[in-house]
Amino acid sequence: MTVHACRSDLEEANVRRDEARIWFVRFLMRKVRADTYPSTTELDLIEAMIPRHMLDEYLEILIDKVDDECYPSISLLRRIKRMIECLPHRDHVTDDHEIDEEPATDEVKA
């Protein structure tokens, strides 16, 4: 087996692993979205495996869970806070301490 073949196998394995990870996280997020009281185990699994580009979608699911509640779950509120802390920062803050709605055009997200 050549070095090129080994590298190709590794790249293919990484692609399959990433695809499986995304499938698994999406599967769990669908379950969480459908459950009135989502499982903390499922939430923990999502948070352990979620790719950065899916954080917005997950955060939206969590916010939807507490949005209409008179007494929202403290554990869900804490999860929302942790997920917000994982989001990238904006460069510009207005005088009213509100985040500028338009992202900088030269900003590069990692």
N, CA, C and O of each residue as an XYZ file, in Angstrom:
440
protein
N       0.856     -1.175      0.000
C       0.000      0.000      0.000
C       0.900      1.236      0.000
O       1.843      1.321      0.786
N       0.614      2.171     -0.863
C       1.434      3.373     -0.979
C       0.997      4.415      0.037
O      -0.083      4.328      0.622
N       1.868      5.410      0.234
C       1.544      6.511      1.135
C       0.304      7.242      0.644
O      -0.540      7.646      1.443
N       0.191      7.412     -0.687
C      -0.970      8.089     -1.263
C      -2.249      7.310     -0.961
O      -3.275      7.906     -0.633
N      -2.193      5.991     -1.070
C      -3.371      5.161     -0.797
C      -3.768      5.274      0.670
O      -4.954      5.359      0.987
N      -2.780      5.275      1.566
C      -3.080      5.425      2.996
C      -3.735      6.766      3.273
O      -4.709      6.844      4.022
N      -3.200      7.827      2.667
C      -3.749      9.171      2.865
C      -5.180      9.225      2.339
O      -6.054      9.817      2.972
N      -5.419      8.612      1.189
C      -6.753      8.596      0.601
C      -7.737      7.861      1.518
O      -8.865      8.314      1.714
N      -7.307      6.731      2.075
C      -8.160      5.984      2.994
C      -8.485      6.811      4.236
O      -9.622      6.807      4.708
N      -7.490      7.515      4.761
C      -7.716      8.355      5.936
C      -8.684      9.484      5.627
O      -9.581      9.768      6.421
N      -8.511     10.131      4.478
C      -9.414     11.213      4.088
C     -10.832     10.689      3.928
O     -11.787     11.334      4.360
N     -10.974      9.521      3.307
C     -12.301      8.927      3.128
C     -12.925      8.591      4.470
O     -14.118      8.817      4.676
N     -12.127      8.051      5.389
C     -12.639      7.723      6.724
C     -13.090      8.986      7.450
O     -14.114      8.978      8.132
N     -12.327     10.074      7.304
C     -12.713     11.337      7.939
C     -14.010     11.870      7.371
O     -14.847     12.384      8.113
N     -14.191     11.753      6.053
C     -15.438     12.201      5.429
C     -16.596     11.372      5.961
O     -17.639     11.922      6.316
N     -16.429     10.074      6.021
C     -17.511      9.220      6.539
C     -17.804      9.538      7.995
O     -18.964      9.571      8.406
N     -16.750      9.775      8.782
C     -16.924     10.096     10.196
C     -17.682     11.415     10.338
O     -18.600     11.517     11.152
N     -17.303     12.424      9.549
C     -17.984     13.719      9.618
C     -19.441     13.600      9.194
O     -20.322     14.193      9.816
N     -19.696     12.836      8.135
C     -21.076     12.646      7.675
C     -21.902     11.917      8.727
O     -23.056     12.273      8.967
N     -21.320     10.902      9.354
C     -22.022     10.151     10.395
C     -22.303     11.044     11.601
O     -23.380     10.984     12.194
N     -21.331     11.864     11.951
C     -21.494     12.786     13.075
C     -22.635     13.759     12.807
O     -23.470     13.993     13.681
N     -22.677     14.320     11.615
C     -23.742     15.262     11.258
C     -25.096     14.560     11.262
O     -26.080     15.107     11.759
N     -25.147     13.336     10.701
C     -26.406     12.587     10.711
C     -26.881     12.361     12.135
O     -28.054     12.570     12.442
N     -25.968     11.933     13.010
C     -26.316     11.622     14.396
C     -26.831     12.860     15.128
O     -27.836     12.790     15.835
N     -26.149     13.987     14.963
C     -26.573     15.217     15.624
C     -27.930     15.667     15.091
O     -28.790     16.078     15.870
N     -28.134     15.595     13.777
C     -29.446     15.966     13.197
C     -30.559     15.041     13.717
O     -31.658     15.499     14.030
N     -30.263     13.744     13.804
C     -31.220     12.771     14.335
C     -31.631     13.159     15.755
O     -32.820     13.198     16.075
N     -30.651     13.442     16.594
C     -30.949     13.822     17.977
C     -31.689     15.154     18.050
O     -32.596     15.311     18.867
N     -31.315     16.110     17.209
C     -31.998     17.408     17.228
C     -33.457     17.267     16.815
O     -34.320     17.960     17.356
N     -33.748     16.372     15.856
C     -35.156     16.130     15.489
C     -35.933     15.584     16.684
O     -37.064     16.001     16.933
N     -35.332     14.652     17.425
C     -35.985     14.093     18.607
C     -36.213     15.168     19.666
O     -37.293     15.251     20.250
N     -35.200     15.983     19.909
C     -35.308     17.052     20.909
C     -36.389     18.046     20.502
O     -37.169     18.495     21.343
N     -36.439     18.393     19.219
C     -37.450     19.336     18.725
C     -38.859     18.789     18.969
O     -39.772     19.542     19.306
N     -39.027     17.490     18.798
C     -40.354     16.877     18.925
C     -40.769     16.633     20.376
O     -41.962     16.563     20.669
N     -39.809     16.503     21.280
C     -40.117     16.195     22.683
C     -40.466     17.462     23.451
O     -39.784     18.480     23.333
N     -41.526     17.389     24.234
C     -41.879     18.515     25.095
C     -40.805     18.728     26.143
O     -40.405     19.860     26.415
N     -40.339     17.635     26.728
C     -39.282     17.678     27.738
C     -38.120     16.810     27.245
O     -38.078     15.611     27.521
N     -37.194     17.407     26.528
C     -36.120     16.628     25.924
C     -35.219     15.964     26.959
O     -35.021     16.471     28.063
N     -34.688     14.831     26.571
C     -33.804     14.046     27.415
C     -32.476     14.775     27.628
O     -31.864     15.256     26.675
N     -32.041     14.852     28.876
C     -30.741     15.471     29.149
C     -29.615     14.645     28.527
O     -28.589     15.198     28.133
N     -29.796     13.350     28.437
C     -28.785     12.497     27.800
C     -28.652     12.863     26.328
O     -27.536     12.989     25.824
N     -29.776     13.036     25.629
C     -29.729     13.432     24.220
C     -29.099     14.812     24.062
O     -28.300     15.028     23.150
N     -29.450     15.740     24.935
C     -28.862     17.077     24.876
C     -27.353     17.019     25.107
O     -26.586     17.695     24.421
N     -26.937     16.209     26.075
C     -25.503     16.050     26.344
C     -24.773     15.465     25.140
O     -23.674     15.905     24.803
N     -25.387     14.468     24.490
C     -24.771     13.870     23.303
C     -24.637     14.891     22.176
O     -23.603     14.959     21.511
N     -25.679     15.676     21.969
C     -25.621     16.720     20.938
C     -24.461     17.666     21.237
O     -23.643     17.953     20.363
N     -24.398     18.139     22.458
C     -23.394     19.138     22.820
C     -21.976     18.582     22.764
O     -21.022     19.332     22.557
N     -21.834     17.281     22.948
C     -20.511     16.666     22.866
C     -20.051     16.505     21.425
O     -18.850     16.425     21.168
N     -20.992     16.455     20.476
C     -20.630     16.121     19.096
C     -20.962     17.188     18.065
O     -20.552     17.065     16.911
N     -21.684     18.219     18.440
C     -22.204     19.163     17.444
C     -21.078     19.933     16.744
O     -20.196     20.491     17.398
N     -21.119     19.955     15.417
C     -20.160     20.794     14.683
C     -20.529     22.270     14.863
O     -21.701     22.608     15.029
N     -19.545     23.119     14.829
C     -19.750     24.555     15.055
C     -20.823     25.138     14.123
O     -21.602     25.994     14.541
N     -20.867     24.681     12.862
C     -21.817     25.273     11.918
C     -23.279     24.929     12.230
O     -24.190     25.496     11.628
N     -23.502     23.999     13.174
C     -24.866     23.625     13.542
C     -25.316     24.262     14.859
O     -26.442     24.030     15.300
N     -24.461     25.052     15.485
C     -24.803     25.647     16.776
C     -26.030     26.548     16.704
O     -26.869     26.522     17.605
N     -26.143     27.342     15.645
C     -27.301     28.238     15.503
C     -28.614     27.459     15.515
O     -29.569     27.836     16.195
N     -28.647     26.368     14.753
C     -29.862     25.552     14.671
C     -30.201     24.940     16.033
O     -31.361     24.934     16.444
N     -29.191     24.431     16.724
C     -29.403     23.837     18.046
C     -29.880     24.894     19.037
O     -30.803     24.650     19.813
N     -29.261     26.050     19.011
C     -29.653     27.134     19.902
C     -31.107     27.540     19.654
O     -31.848     27.810     20.599
N     -31.507     27.581     18.401
C     -32.898     27.904     18.064
C     -33.866     26.875     18.646
O     -34.931     27.235     19.147
N     -33.496     25.599     18.581
C     -34.329     24.535     19.159
C     -34.483     24.753     20.656
O     -35.593     24.676     21.183
N     -33.378     25.023     21.347
C     -33.439     25.238     22.796
C     -34.287     26.463     23.143
O     -35.092     26.422     24.074
N     -34.107     27.534     22.404
C     -34.879     28.755     22.663
C     -36.363     28.497     22.444
O     -37.189     28.980     23.218
N     -36.720     27.743     21.403
C     -38.124     27.405     21.160
C     -38.719     26.629     22.337
O     -39.904     26.765     22.640
N     -37.891     25.818     22.996
C     -38.375     25.019     24.138
C     -38.761     25.895     25.327
O     -39.689     25.552     26.061
N     -38.080     27.002     25.532
C     -38.351     27.842     26.708
C     -39.165     29.085     26.381
O     -39.674     29.743     27.289
N     -39.296     29.414     25.116
C     -39.897     30.686     24.693
C     -41.323     30.894     25.190
O     -41.658     31.998     25.620
N     -42.155     29.888     25.147
C     -43.564     30.051     25.514
C     -43.874     29.603     26.938
O     -45.036     29.589     27.345
N     -42.853     29.241     27.688
C     -43.065     28.737     29.044
C     -43.135     29.874     30.059
O     -42.323     30.798     30.021
N     -44.100     29.802     30.960
C     -44.152     30.776     32.059
C     -42.989     30.558     33.015
O     -42.420     31.511     33.547
N     -42.643     29.297     33.226
C     -41.554     28.928     34.126
C     -40.590     28.018     33.363
O     -40.629     26.797     33.515
N     -39.727     28.619     32.546
C     -38.830     27.792     31.728
C     -37.851     26.993     32.586
O     -37.495     27.387     33.696
N     -37.440     25.884     32.044
C     -36.496     25.003     32.705
C     -35.173     25.727     32.938
O     -34.580     26.284     32.014
N     -34.728     25.707     34.183
C     -33.447     26.342     34.523
C     -32.308     25.621     33.798
O     -31.372     26.268     33.330
N     -32.376     24.306     33.703
C     -31.296     23.574     33.022
C     -31.245     23.925     31.529
O     -30.160     24.014     30.953
N     -32.408     24.124     30.901
C     -32.407     24.542     29.499
C     -31.880     25.973     29.356
O     -31.163     26.273     28.401
N     -32.222     26.845     30.282
C     -31.700     28.207     30.244
C     -30.176     28.201     30.387
O     -29.478     28.969     29.724
N     -29.671     27.331     31.254
C     -28.209     27.215     31.407
C     -27.557     26.679     30.140
O     -26.474     27.124     29.760
N     -28.207     25.736     29.493
C     -27.677     25.211     28.227
C     -27.650     26.311     27.163
O     -26.683     26.438     26.412
N     -28.708     27.091     27.110
C     -28.757     28.202     26.152
C     -27.594     29.155     26.413
O     -26.915     29.581     25.479
N     -27.370     29.484     27.665
C     -26.258     30.373     28.018
C     -24.926     29.777     27.548
O     -24.107     30.487     26.964
N     -24.703     28.492     27.794
C     -23.451     27.844     27.362
C     -23.307     27.870     25.853
O     -22.212     28.101     25.341
N     -24.405     27.634     25.126
C     -24.339     27.636     23.664
C     -24.072     29.046     23.130
O     -23.341     29.210     22.154
N     -24.658     30.055     23.763
C     -24.400     31.438     23.355
C     -22.920     31.754     23.523
O     -22.325     32.430     22.685
N     -22.331     31.266     24.605
C     -20.912     31.507     24.846
C     -20.019     30.817     23.803
O     -18.868     31.215     23.624
N     -20.526     29.809     23.127
C     -19.764     29.112     22.082
C     -19.834     29.826     20.738
O     -19.016     29.569     19.855
N     -20.802     30.720     20.580
C     -20.956     31.424     19.307
C     -19.836     32.438     19.124
O     -19.309     32.969     20.101
N     -19.471     32.708     17.862
C     -18.430     33.707     17.615
C     -18.896     35.101     18.030
O     -20.089     35.406     18.008
N     -17.937     35.932     18.407
C     -18.229     37.310     18.804
C     -18.364     38.196     17.582
O     -17.751     37.941     16.546
N     -19.172     39.243     17.711
C     -19.257     40.281     16.686
C     -18.240     41.353     17.049
O     -17.920     41.540     18.223
N     -17.736     42.053     16.046
C     -16.726     43.083     16.294
C     -17.310     44.380     16.820
O     -16.664     45.083     17.597
N     -18.539     44.707     16.399
C     -19.081     46.038     16.662
C     -20.209     45.975     17.689
O     -21.135     45.176     17.553
N     -20.130     46.813     18.706
C     -21.208     46.950     19.685
C     -21.654     48.407     19.656
O     -20.826     49.317     19.692
N     -22.972     48.625     19.591
C     -23.505     49.988     19.521
C     -23.462     50.645     20.892
O     -23.149     50.001     21.893
N     -23.783     51.943     20.924
C     -23.799     52.682     22.182
C     -24.790     52.112     23.182
O     -24.587     52.217     24.391
N     -25.869     51.505     22.678
C     -26.882     50.924     23.558
C     -26.517     49.511     23.994
O     -27.334     48.820     24.604
N     -25.293     49.076     23.687
C     -24.790     47.753     24.027
C     -25.556     46.633     23.338
O     -25.610     45.509     23.838
N     -26.142     46.938     22.203
C     -26.804     45.926     21.395
C     -25.853     45.508     20.294
O     -25.056     46.313     19.811
N     -25.935     44.264     19.904
C     -25.063     43.759     18.848
C     -25.531     44.291     17.517
O     -26.725     44.266     17.217
N     -24.599     44.774     16.714
C     -24.884     45.256     15.372
C     -25.460     44.103     14.553
O     -24.922     42.996     14.579
N     -26.528     44.351     13.841
C     -27.216     43.311     13.089
C     -26.444     42.836     11.863
O     -26.574     41.673     11.480
N     -25.651     43.694     11.241
C     -24.952     43.319     10.021
C     -23.526     42.904     10.326
O     -22.776     43.684     10.914
N     -23.124     41.677      9.936
C     -21.753     41.255     10.182
C     -20.786     42.013      9.288
O     -21.142     42.451      8.194
N     -19.564     42.159      9.768
C     -18.529     42.824      8.972
C     -18.236     41.987      7.738
O     -18.172     40.760      7.819
N     -18.055     42.648      6.585
C     -17.841     41.913      5.339
C     -16.469     41.283      5.276
O     -16.279     40.296      4.565
N     -15.495     41.834      6.009
C     -14.152     41.266      5.972
C     -13.922     40.251      7.087
O     -12.813     39.741      7.244
N     -14.961     39.958      7.858
C     -14.849     39.034      8.964
C     -14.803     37.598      8.437
O     -15.599     37.213      7.581
N     -13.873     36.829      8.954
C     -13.730     35.433      8.555
C     -14.042     34.569      9.763
O     -13.450     34.742     10.828
N     -14.955     33.655      9.600
C     -15.341     32.744     10.680
C     -14.504     31.481     10.577
O     -14.286     30.952      9.487
N     -14.041     31.008     11.715
C     -13.255     29.758     11.723
C     -14.167     28.583     11.962
O     -13.705     27.442     12.005
